[in-house]
Every structure is written in C-alpha cells, then in structure tokens.
C-alpha cells in the first residue's frame, strides 16, 4: 500500500495563493504544478524549523565538523604524521564515516607553514601529479608544461628545497586513494624518496576506503606499504555520541532551539544508521520532514521510522493533485 503523507499546515490552495502573491503564474501542465507545490512545501519546511540551510546535508562543510572520539584521534594522527615528517600518513574508513569531512576540516585550519596540494580525483598520471605539485609550490620561470618528466621532478625537488629553507612543509592530500593505480602509487613512492639532511621533503596523506588496506597487501606494493608509518581507521559514531552530534548539527545551522529529537528517536537513528555520519544525516533530515508534516518541532521515534520508510520509496512530501 502506498502511503501519501499530507501536511496539516499548508493546503494546496494556500500554496497556490502564496505563489500568486509572489507573482508566480500557475504552470499549465500537471507536472509543472507538482514541481511548484513541492518547492513551496520545501520553503515552508525550512521556514517552519527556522534554518536557511540544512543541518544534515551530506555535503562536507567544515563548519559542521563534529569532534567524535574517532575523528579527534584521526586529527591527532594527521598532525603527528605531517609535523613529525614521517613521509606517509593513511586514514581509511568505510563509506560514510566522514573521511572527506575530516579532510575538509583539516584543510580549513592549516596555517601558512604548510603548502598544500589537494587531489580529490586519483585518476591522474605521474606527469599530472608532478604538474599539480609544481603548481601548489608556486613555480615561476619555465612553464612546467614544457618540461620532460625528469625536468618536472628536478623542478619539484628545487621547489621543495626552497620550501624547507623557508620552514614550510609540502603536503599532498589524496582523496579516494583506493582508486590509485600501481603506476601512480609507484610515482608517490619515488617522490617520498626526496630528502634533504635526512628529512623528507614532502609529506603524503592518503584518504581511502578500507579496500586501500587490502590493495597495499599485494606483493608488488610491499615497498610502498612498508613506508606508511602512521595509519588510522576512522570509525562510525558511537551510541552515546548520536545525541550530541544531532544537537551540534542543529546548533551549527542555527536552528530554532525548540527543535528537539527524543532519546528514543536518537536510539533508533543509531540502530538504523550504524553510527555512519552520512546515514545519520540522511535519517535526521527525513525525520525532520516527517515531523514537519505533523506540525511538530519535536522528533519522535515514529518520525524516524516514517523517514526510514520514505527511503524505501515512499515520498514524505508527496501530495495528491
């Protein structure tokens, strides 16, 4: 049976009148009318809870970073690996654990002592990697595009030496590193050989899914694997972190303080999401929509269940036209 949830707050006639007051003409076809009504419902939904942006977006925004125990430990590993100059640091975790959020937060806080090359897409050749490095280190003079790969390596070496003389550390951050091919990993290994006075000239940080650990177990990658001295496996939120996490997200979005999740609701969110921050966000967003249709700022376990059901194909804000 298909369930159609209707808002008790805002009827179709009210929405149409609201659109007329704003000078929006009614669309001539049924599809256009549905789209207009949905947009108005979402506007009303945001206004009802008092936020301009969602507190539970799945797009990583450093302002919404939450210091869970595991995330704080991962940050400590990042700082240690980079500032101790250990060459390679690796952060792995299951999809949805917040690796990209952790990386974005770290990048938002770095000072002028670090020169950063952030590579979100691992599908690069070794030459493209070298060009990225040259660009991140502020090269001048000969256009790097005109250099051979050997010439690029020499230019990278010179730039890294100059950075070290200025007490700056060069760091490469690679996201989705489980997708790196053998040639690219070999290029990284060779780059890590660049040293001066026994100090690594470049720090390489790998972010990837758990499959990255399995890949590095391959015999042909054993030299690469042995060089990774700092490793951390990012874990999901624990049960006692769910309520503080939800409250943090609401506060970061400056949501009306009257919006509240019942303890039973947060327990159910944890049970369904397994503590994965991405799924926690999805569940909370759907639960808020469910509460909205019931004209309530208090989210209960039924709202969470209704939100979960909506992810299985029942659209919470759908209305009969």
C-alpha positions, -999 to +999 in steps of 0.1 A: +000+000+000+014+034-009+012+060+019+007+096+010+016+120+038-001+154+037+009+185+056-016+195+081-002+230+080-004+240+044-030+231+018-027+232-019-050+262-021-028+281+004+003+272-017-013+284-049-024+317-033+011+321-019+025+316-054+000+341-068+011+367-042+047+364-053+037+369-089+043+332-100+018+321-126+004+287-124+021+262-147-001+250-175+006+213-170+002+189-141+040+182-139+048+218-136+021+223-109+035+195-089+070+209-091+058+243-079+039+228-050+070+208-039+092+239-040+067+258-018+065+228+006+103+228+010+104+265+015+077+262+042+096+233+057+128+253+061+108+283+075+090+261+100+123+249+115+140+283+112+170+274+091+183+286+058+205+256+051+200+220+062+218+210+094+220+175+079+235+180+045+256+151+031+280+177+015+311+180+037+311+215+053+339+222+078+315+244+099+296+212+107+326+191+117+319+172+149+347+161+173+337+125+178+363+104+197+374+087+165+375+120+144+396+136+171+420+107+172+422+108+134+432+145+135+459+137+160+473+111+137+472+136+108+491+162+127+516+138+141+524+122+107+527+156+089+546+176+115+570+148+125+579+144+089+573+107+087+566+106+049+533+088+046+501+090+066+470+069+058+434+074+070+409+048+060+373+041+068+341+027+055+319+048+031+300+075+051+323+076+081+333+112+074+367+110+057+360+138+033+346+160+062+378+153+082+400+163+053+380+195+046+381+204+082+419+199+084+424+219+053+403+248+066+425+251+097+460+248+081+484+277+086+510+293+063+535+267+074+520+242+051+520+242+013+491+221+002+483+201-029+448+186-026+440+160-052+403+148-049+404+127-080+431+100-080+428+093-117+460+112-127+491+102-145+525+106-128+531+137-150+498+152-140+508+146-104+541+164-108+523+193-125+499+196-096+528+197-072+547+223-092+515+245-092+509+240-054+545+251-047+542+284-066+566+277-095+578+306-117+601+308-147+600+280-172+565+267-180+562+233-164+541+222-193+573+224-215+594+202-192+600+165-196+590+143-166+627+143-155+627+180-157+595+182-137+610+160-109+640+183-107+618+214-105+597+197-078+629+189-059+641+225-062+608+239-050+606+215-021+641+225-010+632+262-012+601+255+009+622+237+035+646+267+037+615+288+045+605+264+073+575+253+053+562+217+048+549+205+015+519+181+018+499+162-008+464+151+002+449+124-019+412+116-015+396+083-027+431+067-027+417+032-030+413+041-067+450+048-073+467+025-098+501+009-095+519+034-117+506+063-096+515+046-063+550+040-076+552+077-085+543+086-050+569+062-036+596+077-057+585+112-046+588+102-010+625+095-016+632+132-020+651+141+011+675+168+025+698+163+055+678+131+064+644+149+063+616+141+040+609+170+017+573+161+011+545+145+032+519+124+015+485+118+031+462+091+017+424+091+024+406+060+013+380+033+019+390+001+037+398-015+003+430+006+003+445-016+031+437-047+010+454-033-020+485-025-001+487-061+009+496-070-027+532-083-030+541-058-057+532-029-033+551-042-003+577-015-006+550+012-006+532-004+023+563-005+045+567+032+042+534+041+057+543+047+093+511+064+105+478+047+100+443+052+114+410+036+108+382+061+111+352+046+130+314+055+130+298+074+158+291+055+190+256+054+205+264+080+232+277+104+205+245+105+184+225+129+206+255+154+209+261+150+172+225+159+163+225+188+187+258+201+173+244+200+137+213+218+147+233+245+165+258+249+136+228+256+113+213+279+139+181+260+140+153+272+164+163+258+199+128+244+201+136+217+176+144+185+196+150+148+190+135+124+216+161+100+232+141+071+216+144+088+183+182+091+185+185+055+196+165+045+165+187+067+143+218+049+156+202+015+152+194+021+115+225+041+106+250+020+125+265+054+135+277+063+100+276+101+100+263+103+064+234+079+072+227+098+105+223+129+084+200+113+059+179+098+087+176+130+106+167+150+075+139+126+067+127+125+103+125+163+103+104+162+072+081+137+089+078+159+120+070+189+097+041+171+081+027+166+116+032+202+126+057+193+153+092+206+162+098+176+184+111+145+165+099+111+179+107+076+171+077+074+147+091+102+127+124+083+123+106+052+112+085+072+088+116+088+074+133+054+071+102+041+052+104+071+029+139+060+019+124+027+008+103+045-019+075+064+000+080+102-005+071+121+026+062+154+010+042+139-019+007+153-022-023+143-043-030+168-070 
